[in-house]
Amino acid sequence: MLKPDGIAMVMYAHRPTSAWETLVNALVGAGLQVTASWPVETQNASKAIWRGGTVLTSNIMLVCRKRQGASIGYLDKVLPEMREEVRRALARFWAAGIGGADFFVSAIGPALSVFSKYGEVRYGSGQPVSVSNLLTLVRQAVVEHALEEALKGVDAGDVDRETQFALLWRWTYKHKEVETGAAQLLDKATGVELREVERSGLLARPDPQRMVLLGPDERPDLLEGVLRRVQMGRGSLLDALHCACMLWKENRRDELMELLTNLNGAARQVAQALAELNDGGTEERKLLMGLLDVEGPVRGKRPKPPKQDDVLQLPLF
């Protein structure tokens, strides 16, 4: 029913992928192109919108016009443009204070502005790219952007998926207890299984509907089962750093130095990034700061909390 030069506005707030698939299929199928989008914070913290197990404080505003033509786009050309558009938009949204689950959902609009320019997007083989696959690509683009921000220049290829998951959690949710649906935004984006991360002792459930990422001092089996797993080469980089933090705290110098010697070159940067992602005053940050200032344990002194609060000035381990 839209006039040739008309504008359709859609306001939407929903997290589940299936819901977005329905909306996107309807818009593209109707011949509409998303020409602009914004996450708009419409709810205050005490009246947040509840959608599919995740609290959203923003609605996504989509501006649509009639698509001109019905050309076919190919993913090898469409994907780089979509990623660049998503990255530009996410930088604006993050600077504007959009975070948490809202941040992941807010990327869908900018991606649609590229995807919906075409009547159909295909792989090189000629097979159509489904909306489900599009949303997977969007999540991957968000993860790439977030990891660049969290890792401060460290090559994400040097960091295992579980450690990426933990960094993204701290970057997005800090130490908050999070609804399971919000946690699933990160597991699907990084390719880890929540059940596996929970089984490893990194995630805990305060209640059946909530999850929290534990710090090194909160993992009871850390210097027993987890440390043995790390020594056998089966633990994540985050497991190793958490073990190192507690070895530092207990002044177990020889075990600490043996563990640090076997870590890869990205370990210090990841420890530094994780410390910076923690709010001041958290026990995890204090332990990481102490680990980075490892001169104390090396010289046989009792470990003391560092006076400095600038990780960048601490010695390399």
Disulfide bonds with the S-S distance in Angstrom:
none
